[in-house]
Amino acid sequence: MNDLKALESFGFTLPSPAYLVGAILFGIIGYAAYRYGKKTSLGYPKWIGVALMLYPYAISQTWLLYVVGCGLCIGLYTFRE
């Protein structure tokens, strides 16, 4: 417990369960989109899938994770062929 308090004093905090669920969910969707884009040789699904898998590493706020993830999923749905 002291280790956790020491990390919090340096500015490190554990993510919330909602953040973890969102990161896993959008990562799975991104992996599926990447595999689909690679299988069909389409660039849009492949690169949107890569973005869905990697963007949770750059975003630390839960609400922003869901907004960007939903936006990328809408883009994936819009640019399907």
Residue frames relative to the residue before (quaternion, step in Angstrom):
aa qw qx qy qz dx dy dz
M 1.0000 0.0000 0.0000 0.0000 0.00 0.00 0.00
N 0.6329 0.5271 -0.3374 0.4559 3.57 1.04 -0.67
D 0.6086 0.5538 -0.3510 0.4468 3.57 1.11 -0.66
L 0.6433 0.5208 -0.3164 0.4635 3.58 1.02 -0.82
K 0.6616 0.4897 -0.3058 0.4786 3.58 0.96 -0.80
A 0.6260 0.5283 -0.3351 0.4655 3.59 1.07 -0.69
L 0.6559 0.4927 -0.3128 0.4788 3.60 0.99 -0.78
E 0.6409 0.5181 -0.3284 0.4615 3.60 1.01 -0.77
S 0.6298 0.5325 -0.3474 0.4462 3.59 1.04 -0.61
F 0.6732 0.4605 -0.2860 0.5029 3.60 1.23 -0.45
G 0.6158 -0.5772 0.3373 0.4169 3.60 1.30 -0.03
F 0.5445 0.5972 -0.4106 0.4222 3.59 1.24 0.13
T 0.0214 0.7875 -0.6152 0.0313 3.57 -0.88 0.95
L 0.5040 -0.6318 0.4915 0.3243 3.55 -1.19 0.51
P 0.4911 -0.6543 0.4739 0.3258 3.61 -1.02 0.67
S 0.5461 -0.6109 0.4621 0.3393 3.55 -1.21 0.53
P 0.6356 -0.5276 0.3850 0.4117 3.60 -1.19 0.35
A 0.6149 0.5431 -0.3511 0.4513 3.61 1.06 -0.67
Y 0.6359 0.5173 -0.3249 0.4717 3.59 1.03 -0.75
L 0.6670 0.5075 -0.3065 0.4513 3.59 0.90 -0.90
V 0.6448 0.5095 -0.3206 0.4711 3.59 0.99 -0.83
G 0.6636 0.5033 -0.3052 0.4617 3.59 0.93 -0.86
A 0.6580 0.5080 -0.3167 0.4568 3.59 0.92 -0.85
I 0.6642 0.4856 -0.3054 0.4793 3.59 0.97 -0.81
L 0.6528 0.5285 -0.3132 0.4431 3.59 0.92 -0.92
F 0.7174 0.4277 -0.2607 0.4843 3.59 0.78 -0.98
G 0.5944 0.5543 -0.3627 0.4560 3.60 1.15 -0.49
I 0.6564 0.4949 -0.3047 0.4810 3.58 1.00 -0.81
I 0.6419 0.5032 -0.3205 0.4816 3.59 0.98 -0.82
G 0.6563 0.5166 -0.3060 0.4569 3.58 0.98 -0.82
Y 0.6385 0.5162 -0.3264 0.4683 3.57 1.02 -0.78
A 0.6564 0.5039 -0.3103 0.4679 3.58 0.96 -0.87
A 0.6571 0.5018 -0.3108 0.4688 3.60 0.98 -0.82
Y 0.6358 0.5245 -0.3277 0.4619 3.58 1.01 -0.79
R 0.6663 0.4950 -0.3043 0.4674 3.59 0.90 -0.89
Y 0.6443 0.5128 -0.3197 0.4687 3.58 0.99 -0.81
G 0.6764 0.4935 -0.2952 0.4602 3.59 0.90 -0.90
K 0.6535 0.4996 -0.3124 0.4751 3.56 1.04 -0.74
K 0.6612 0.5175 -0.3057 0.4489 3.58 0.98 -0.85
T 0.7649 0.3530 -0.1852 0.5060 3.59 0.97 -0.86
S 0.3999 -0.7417 0.4443 0.3042 3.61 1.31 0.01
L 0.4238 0.6614 -0.4943 0.3721 3.57 0.99 0.91
G 0.4357 -0.7392 0.4586 0.2310 3.54 -0.86 0.98
Y 0.6497 0.5589 -0.3353 0.3913 3.60 0.88 -0.88
P 0.7113 0.4287 -0.3068 0.4650 3.64 0.66 -0.89
K 0.6249 0.5571 -0.3431 0.4259 3.56 1.04 -0.74
W 0.7404 0.4151 -0.2397 0.4712 3.60 0.80 -0.96
I 0.6025 0.5088 -0.3655 0.4946 3.59 1.11 -0.51
G 0.6162 0.5396 -0.3374 0.4641 3.59 1.08 -0.66
V 0.6378 0.5054 -0.3223 0.4837 3.58 0.98 -0.79
A 0.6483 0.5105 -0.3168 0.4678 3.59 0.96 -0.84
L 0.6546 0.5109 -0.3150 0.4595 3.60 0.96 -0.81
M 0.6736 0.4891 -0.3042 0.4631 3.58 1.03 -0.68
L 0.7842 0.3969 -0.1835 0.4402 3.59 0.96 -0.81
Y 0.5969 0.6249 -0.3814 0.3282 3.62 1.02 -0.57
P 0.5854 0.5760 -0.4161 0.3904 3.70 0.98 -0.41
Y 0.5904 0.5707 -0.3727 0.4323 3.60 1.17 -0.37
A 0.7207 0.4369 -0.2422 0.4806 3.60 1.17 -0.50
I 0.7159 0.4019 -0.2305 0.5223 3.59 1.24 -0.35
S 0.1659 -0.8219 0.5400 0.0740 3.58 -0.80 0.98
Q 0.6430 0.5038 -0.3339 0.4704 3.62 1.21 -0.19
T 0.5197 -0.6849 0.4217 0.2880 3.55 -0.87 1.03
W 0.6713 0.4971 -0.3189 0.4479 3.60 0.84 -0.89
L 0.6591 0.4999 -0.3097 0.4689 3.59 1.01 -0.76
L 0.5809 0.5726 -0.3645 0.4493 3.59 1.13 -0.64
Y 0.7080 0.4525 -0.2641 0.4736 3.58 0.89 -0.94
V 0.6327 0.5274 -0.3413 0.4528 3.62 1.01 -0.70
V 0.6896 0.4594 -0.2794 0.4851 3.59 0.84 -0.94
G 0.6490 0.5248 -0.3176 0.4500 3.60 0.96 -0.82
C 0.6660 0.4782 -0.3031 0.4858 3.57 0.94 -0.84
G 0.6302 0.5333 -0.3306 0.4574 3.59 1.04 -0.73
L 0.6711 0.4785 -0.2983 0.4814 3.57 0.95 -0.82
C 0.6371 0.5135 -0.3304 0.4703 3.60 1.05 -0.70
I 0.6229 0.5113 -0.3361 0.4875 3.59 1.07 -0.70
G 0.6384 0.5138 -0.3181 0.4767 3.58 1.03 -0.78
L 0.6345 0.5217 -0.3231 0.4700 3.56 1.03 -0.74
Y 0.6669 0.4870 -0.2952 0.4805 3.58 0.99 -0.80
T 0.6661 0.5200 -0.2943 0.4464 3.58 1.02 -0.84
F 0.7754 0.3673 -0.1887 0.4777 3.60 0.88 -0.91
R 0.3725 0.7102 -0.5228 0.2891 3.60 1.10 0.42
E 0.1970 -0.7861 0.5760 0.1071 3.56 -1.14 0.57
